[in-house]
Amino acid sequence: MISRSSKRQADATPYASSLIEGMRDFGYTLETAMADVIDNSVTARASRVNILAETTTDEPWIAIIDDGCGMSELELIEAMRPGSKNPLLEREGHDLGRFGLGLKSASFSQCRKLTVISRKSGETCAATWDLDKVAVTNDWQIDLEDDLSDIPAADRLPETGTIVLWRKLDRLSTNFRNDSGKRSAEINKAISGAERHLRLCFHRYMEGSRPDLRILLNERKLSPIDPFATGNAATQADPEERLPLLNGEVVTQCFTLPHHKKMTSSAWEELGGAEGHLRSQGFYIYRERRLIIAGSWLGLARQTELTKLARVRVDIPNTMDADWKIDVRKASAQMPPVVRERLRRIVERLQGTSKRTYQRRGRKLVSNENLPLWNRIQKDGGIVYRPNIEHPSITGFEQTLPEEFRHGFQACISLLGTGLPIAALHADMLGSAESVTSDTIEFREFAEAAETAVRALLATSMTGNEVVRILCSTEPFIHHKGSIQKLVDDIEQENSRDGANQAPR
């Protein structure tokens, strides 16, 4: 009697040529591919990584060279195997790997020929994946290289360490394959664009007087980019908060960046990057100190102008990869529900701090102790800005006009208020509020208005010092305090002389 539980089987081994081509399209960019290769250098305890690029030859190449522990030939063969490590296995704390796919998939995303040269205990070995050869043979076979004389950058191999060499850079030279000059410029531009990502991704390894890791690009040392500006005294840092969970501990720390006026323009621009501070606010998630997500609220909040100074550092161990659904590229993650709820409360608290950093500067403009040229008024749930018709420079000038012209003058001032280009201001301030400034004006251009305001204020029995303090608290007078002070002194002296001349003899 034949058992019904027996099952037939068939060989479903994937075709090498098809699967290895599919590995090229995991979504890597040049910067994420380079970062994935450098992850292996960190895991190998490298202290120096040098990225070399030769783009002017007919066969351009990129080499990533580290001084890590290196590999024996057996270890190298295993490292070249796709899926060389089971993601379910426990890893050491410094191990930045995940699936055993990163070296291969990252490299294939940029090139069709990958050679890895390694040296350990005085023994040198090398192996090559050539996708064009695999396409013909359809075999999972690598070439073991015995002669390194014709392999670019092989002479740069340290006493102990590894070189990852990319050749046949078809993904980096798609537009100008027959024009070596333009092809070189295209590749160099891509490499230059990857620089910021590496400076940010590994900044915690690169920081300090004795960094764990130095990264060089064509022998030029890269400096780290700290997204929290912890070196600036005006940065507000909250204490760390710890959330113990089954597979590890999540550590969070909130930061509020300084107002842009408390930083140099170059530091501010570097901190915001090409997309600006509006896009770079939010969570910065690190896996074993390596940045995997930079600047996103992950659906817990909206990116707004008033919260663009808010950033949250989130540290997770590699034991929580499955909980966070870390992908092959280590460039995306999903928060577990318990972490999401904790971070939601953190976001609500941090947003209030970030808003106050900007709003403190706004309150002065509407303080009763100042004389703003514009009044900020809450109306019907919104905010309206109107010219302050009670400003002494306006009322003083109005009093000099004939009676029949005063109504028309007030109508013109009101028209200026209703004609404020709100839509244009929104567009200009979206993500780059610090670039929107008031127009500069020479003192001589509004000296008459300033004199009118000074005389009106002195007539209210204010002292000269009070007039200078109040008048110079807002634009445009704030930039001309010296000229306002001299004007006050002159008018006070004039009033004193007039008072002396009018005294009874």
C-alpha positions in Angstrom: 0.0 0.0 0.0 1.5 3.4 -1.0 1.6 6.0 1.7 -0.4 9.2 0.8 2.0 11.3 2.9 5.0 10.8 0.6 5.8 13.9 -1.5 7.6 14.3 -4.8 10.4 16.9 -5.0 12.1 18.8 -7.8 15.3 20.9 -8.0 14.5 24.6 -7.8 18.0 25.9 -7.6 17.9 29.5 -8.9 19.6 30.3 -12.2 22.8 32.1 -11.5 22.6 34.5 -14.4 19.0 35.5 -13.6 19.3 35.8 -9.8 22.7 37.6 -9.8 21.3 40.2 -12.2 18.3 40.7 -10.0 20.7 41.4 -7.1 21.7 44.5 -8.9 18.3 46.2 -8.3 17.8 46.2 -4.5 17.6 50.0 -4.6 21.1 51.0 -3.8 22.6 54.4 -4.7 26.3 55.0 -4.9 26.4 56.4 -1.4 24.4 53.6 0.2 26.5 51.0 -1.7 29.7 52.5 -0.5 28.3 52.7 3.1 27.4 49.0 2.9 30.9 48.0 1.9 32.4 50.2 4.7 30.1 48.4 7.1 32.3 45.3 6.4 35.4 47.4 7.2 33.9 48.4 10.6 33.0 44.8 11.3 36.6 43.9 10.5 37.8 46.4 13.1 39.4 48.7 10.5 40.6 52.1 11.7 41.2 53.5 8.2 39.2 53.3 5.0 40.5 54.9 1.8 38.2 55.3 -1.2 40.3 55.6 -4.4 38.8 56.3 -7.8 40.5 56.3 -11.2 38.0 57.8 -13.6 40.2 59.1 -16.5 41.2 55.7 -18.0 39.3 53.7 -20.6 38.3 51.3 -17.8 37.5 53.4 -14.7 37.5 51.8 -11.3 36.7 52.5 -7.7 38.6 50.8 -4.8 37.6 50.8 -1.1 40.6 49.8 1.0 40.7 49.1 4.7 43.2 48.0 7.3 40.9 45.6 9.1 41.7 42.0 10.1 41.7 40.7 6.6 40.5 37.2 5.4 42.0 33.9 4.6 41.2 32.3 1.2 38.5 30.1 2.8 37.0 33.1 4.6 37.1 35.1 1.3 35.3 32.4 -0.6 32.6 32.4 2.0 32.4 36.2 2.0 31.9 36.1 -1.8 29.0 33.7 -1.4 25.5 35.4 -1.8 23.7 34.9 1.5 26.8 33.9 3.4 25.2 34.5 6.8 21.8 33.7 8.2 20.1 36.9 9.4 18.6 34.9 12.3 22.0 34.1 13.8 23.3 36.2 16.7 26.0 38.7 15.8 28.7 40.4 17.8 27.9 43.9 19.0 30.3 45.6 16.5 29.0 43.6 13.5 27.2 45.9 11.0 26.2 43.0 8.7 22.8 41.6 8.4 22.0 39.1 5.5 25.4 38.2 4.1 24.4 40.0 1.0 25.7 43.5 1.4 29.1 43.2 -0.1 27.8 41.5 -3.2 24.5 43.3 -3.8 26.0 46.7 -3.0 28.9 46.1 -5.4 26.7 44.6 -8.2 24.5 47.6 -8.0 27.4 49.8 -9.3 29.6 47.5 -11.3 29.7 44.2 -13.3 33.1 43.1 -12.1 33.8 42.8 -8.4 37.3 41.8 -7.1 38.1 41.4 -3.4 41.8 41.2 -2.4 42.6 40.4 1.3 45.7 39.8 3.4 45.8 38.0 6.7 48.7 36.6 8.7 51.0 37.4 5.7 48.9 35.4 3.2 47.3 37.2 0.3 44.2 36.0 -1.6 41.8 37.4 -4.2 38.6 36.4 -5.8 36.4 37.9 -8.6 32.8 37.9 -9.6 32.4 38.8 -13.3 28.7 39.1 -14.2 29.4 39.0 -17.9 31.1 35.6 -17.4 28.2 34.4 -15.2 25.7 35.4 -17.9 27.5 33.0 -20.3 28.2 30.1 -18.0 25.1 30.4 -15.7 27.2 29.0 -12.9 27.8 30.2 -9.3 31.6 30.2 -9.9 34.1 32.9 -8.8 37.6 33.2 -10.1 40.4 32.9 -7.6 43.2 35.2 -8.6 46.8 34.1 -8.3 48.4 36.9 -10.3 47.6 40.4 -9.0 49.9 42.3 -11.3 47.2 43.5 -13.6 44.6 44.2 -10.9 44.3 48.0 -10.2 45.1 49.2 -6.7 46.4 45.8 -5.6 49.7 47.4 -4.6 47.8 49.5 -2.1 46.8 46.5 0.1 48.0 47.1 3.7 49.9 44.5 5.7 46.6 43.4 7.0 43.3 44.4 5.4 41.0 44.2 2.4 40.4 45.9 -1.0 37.0 45.9 -2.6 37.5 46.8 -6.3 34.7 47.8 -8.6 35.3 47.6 -12.4 33.0 47.7 -15.4 31.1 50.7 -13.8 28.1 50.5 -16.1 25.7 52.0 -13.6 28.0 55.1 -13.1 28.7 55.9 -16.7 25.4 55.4 -18.5 25.3 58.6 -20.5 28.8 59.1 -21.9 30.4 55.7 -22.4 32.1 56.8 -25.6 33.3 60.1 -24.3 36.0 59.6 -21.7 36.1 63.2 -20.6 32.4 63.5 -19.9 32.3 59.9 -18.5 35.0 60.9 -16.0 33.1 64.0 -15.0 29.9 62.0 -14.5 31.6 59.5 -12.2 33.5 62.1 -10.2 30.2 64.0 -9.7 28.5 60.9 -8.3 31.4 60.2 -6.0 31.4 63.8 -4.8 27.7 63.5 -4.1 28.3 60.4 -2.0 30.8 62.2 0.3 28.2 63.9 2.5 26.3 60.6 3.1 29.5 58.9 4.3 30.4 61.8 6.6 26.9 61.7 8.2 26.4 57.9 8.2 29.6 57.1 10.1 30.0 60.4 12.0 29.9 58.8 15.4 32.8 56.5 14.5 34.8 59.5 13.0 34.3 61.9 15.9 36.8 62.8 18.7 40.5 63.4 18.9 41.1 59.6 18.7 38.3 58.4 16.3 37.5 54.7 15.8 37.5 55.2 12.1 39.0 57.6 9.5 37.6 57.7 6.0 39.6 59.2 3.2 38.5 60.0 -0.4 41.4 59.9 -2.7 43.7 60.4 0.3 41.7 63.4 1.5 40.4 62.9 5.1 36.7 63.4 5.5 35.3 65.2 8.5 32.2 64.0 10.3 28.9 65.8 10.2 27.2 65.8 13.6 23.4 66.3 12.8 22.8 67.4 16.4 25.4 70.1 16.5 26.5 68.9 19.9 29.6 71.0 19.7 27.5 74.2 19.7 26.9 75.6 23.2 23.4 76.8 22.1 22.2 73.3 21.3 19.6 72.0 23.8 20.1 68.4 24.7 17.7 66.4 26.9 18.9 63.5 29.1 18.9 60.0 27.5 15.8 57.9 27.9 16.0 54.1 27.9 13.3 51.6 26.9 14.3 48.0 27.8 12.6 45.4 25.5 12.8 41.7 25.0 15.5 41.7 22.3 17.5 44.8 23.4 17.3 48.3 24.7 16.2 51.4 22.7 18.0 54.6 23.8 16.6 58.0 22.7 17.9 61.5 23.2 16.2 64.7 22.1 18.0 67.7 20.7 16.9 71.2 19.7 19.4 72.9 17.3 20.4 76.5 17.8 18.7 79.3 16.0 20.5 80.0 12.7 21.7 83.4 14.0 23.8 81.5 16.7 25.7 79.6 14.1 28.0 80.5 11.2 26.3 80.4 7.8 28.6 77.6 6.6 27.9 75.4 9.7 24.2 76.1 9.3 24.2 75.1 5.6 26.3 72.0 6.2 23.9 70.9 8.9 20.9 71.3 6.7 22.4 69.7 3.6 21.1 70.1 0.1 17.4 69.7 1.1 17.6 72.2 4.0 16.6 72.0 7.6 12.9 71.5 6.9 13.6 68.1 5.4 16.3 67.1 7.9 14.2 67.4 11.1 12.9 64.3 12.9 14.3 61.0 13.9 17.9 59.9 13.4 18.0 56.1 13.9 21.3 54.4 14.5 22.1 50.7 14.5 25.2 50.0 16.5 26.1 53.8 16.1 25.8 53.5 12.3 23.1 55.9 10.9 20.3 54.1 8.9 17.6 56.7 8.8 18.3 60.5 8.8 15.6 63.0 9.3 12.0 61.7 9.3 9.2 61.7 11.7 8.1 58.3 10.4 4.5 59.3 10.3 4.3 60.6 13.9 4.4 64.3 13.0 4.5 66.7 10.0 7.6 68.5 8.9 6.9 72.2 9.6 9.0 75.4 9.7 8.5 75.9 13.4 9.7 72.3 14.3 12.7 72.1 11.9 15.2 72.5 14.8 13.9 69.3 16.4 15.9 66.1 16.1 15.7 62.8 18.0 18.6 60.3 18.2 17.4 56.7 18.5 19.9 53.9 19.2 19.1 50.3 18.6 21.3 47.2 18.8 21.7 44.7 16.0 19.7 42.2 18.1 16.5 44.1 17.2 16.9 43.9 13.4 13.8 41.7 13.0 11.7 43.9 15.4 12.6 47.0 13.3 12.4 45.2 9.9 15.9 46.4 8.9 16.2 45.9 5.1 19.2 44.6 3.1 20.6 48.1 2.4 20.3 49.1 6.1 18.6 52.2 4.8 15.0 51.8 6.1 13.3 50.5 9.2 9.8 50.2 10.8 9.3 51.0 14.5 7.8 48.3 16.8 4.4 49.5 18.2 5.7 49.9 21.8 8.6 52.0 20.6 6.3 54.0 18.3 4.0 55.0 21.3 7.0 56.0 23.4 8.4 58.2 20.5 5.0 59.8 19.9 5.1 61.3 23.4 8.7 62.4 22.9 7.8 64.1 19.7 4.9 66.1 21.3 7.3 67.3 24.0 10.1 68.2 21.7 8.0 70.1 19.2 7.1 72.6 21.9 10.8 73.2 22.6 11.6 73.7 19.0 8.7 76.1 18.4 9.7 78.2 21.4 13.2 78.6 20.0 11.7 80.5 17.0 8.8 82.1 18.8 10.9 83.8 21.5 12.4 85.9 18.8 8.9 86.7 17.5 7.5 87.8 20.9 9.8 90.8 21.1 8.2 92.2 17.9 4.8 92.3 19.5 5.8 93.3 23.0 4.1 96.2 24.6 7.5 97.6 25.5 8.4 97.9 21.8 7.2 99.9 18.9 6.8 97.5 15.9 6.1 98.8 12.4 3.8 95.8 12.0 1.2 94.4 14.5 0.6 90.7 14.8 -3.1 90.1 15.4 -5.0 86.9 15.9 -8.3 87.0 14.0 -10.8 84.3 13.3 -8.4 81.5 14.2 -5.7 82.9 12.0 -2.9 85.5 12.2 -3.0 88.8 10.5 -0.2 91.3 10.1 -1.1 95.0 9.9 1.0 98.2 9.7 1.1 99.9 13.1 -0.6 103.2 12.3 0.1 104.3 15.9 3.9 104.2 15.3 5.3 107.7 16.0 7.0 107.8 12.6 3.6 107.3 10.9 1.5 109.5 13.2 4.1 112.2 13.3 4.2 112.4 9.5 0.4 112.3 9.3 0.3 115.4 11.5 2.4 117.3 9.0 -0.1 116.7 6.2 -3.0 119.0 5.4 -6.3 117.8 6.8 -7.7 116.9 3.4 -4.7 114.5 2.7 -4.8 112.5 6.0 -7.6 110.2 5.1 -5.9 109.2 1.8 -2.6 108.6 3.7 -4.3 106.2 6.1 -6.0 104.4 3.2 -2.5 103.9 1.6 -1.1 102.5 4.8 -4.1 100.1 5.1 -3.6 99.0 1.5 0.0 98.0 2.2 -1.3 95.7 5.0 -3.9 94.0 2.9 -1.4 93.6 0.0 1.1 91.6 2.0 2.2 88.7 -0.4 1.3 85.8 1.9 1.6 83.1 -0.7 5.0 84.3 -1.9 6.2 84.4 1.7 5.0 80.9 2.3 6.9 79.6 -0.7 10.1 81.5 0.1 10.1 80.4 3.8 9.3 76.8 3.1 12.5 75.1 4.3 14.7 78.2 4.1 13.2 80.8 6.4 16.7 82.0 7.3 17.3 83.2 3.7 14.3 85.6 3.9 15.5 88.9 5.4 14.3 92.5 5.6 15.5 94.9 3.0 18.5 97.0 4.0 18.2 100.7 4.1 20.6 103.6 4.7 19.8 105.9 7.6 19.6 108.9 5.3 16.8 107.3 3.5 14.5 107.3 6.5 16.2 110.0 8.6 13.2 112.3 8.3 10.8 109.5 9.5 13.2 108.8 12.4 13.3 112.4 13.4 9.5 112.6 13.4 9.3 109.5 15.6 12.0 110.8 18.1 10.3 114.2 18.5 6.9 112.5 19.1 8.3 110.2 21.7 10.3 112.9 23.5 7.1 114.9 23.6 5.5 112.2 25.8 8.1 113.0 28.5 10.3 109.9 27.7 14.0 110.2 28.4 16.4 110.1 25.6 17.7 106.7 26.7 14.1 105.3 26.7 13.5 106.6 23.2 16.6 104.9 21.9 15.8 101.7 23.6 12.2 101.4 22.4 12.7 102.8 18.9 15.8 100.6 18.3 14.1 97.4 19.3 12.6 96.8 15.8 13.5 97.0 12.1 14.8 99.2 10.5 15.9 101.3 13.5 17.7 98.4 15.2 20.5 98.6 12.6 21.1 102.3 13.1 21.3 102.7 16.9 24.3 105.1 16.7 22.5 107.4 14.3 19.3 107.3 16.4 21.3 108.1 19.5 23.0 111.1 17.8 19.6 112.3 16.6 18.1 112.1 20.1 21.1 114.0 21.5 20.8 116.7 18.9 17.0 117.1 19.5 17.4 117.2 23.3 20.1 119.9 23.0 17.8 121.8 20.6 14.9 121.6 23.1 17.2 122.7 25.9 18.3 125.8 23.9 14.7 126.6 23.0 13.7 126.2 26.7 16.5 128.5 27.8 15.6 131.1 25.2 11.9 131.1 26.3 12.7 131.4 30.0 11.8 134.8 31.6 14.7 137.2 32.0 
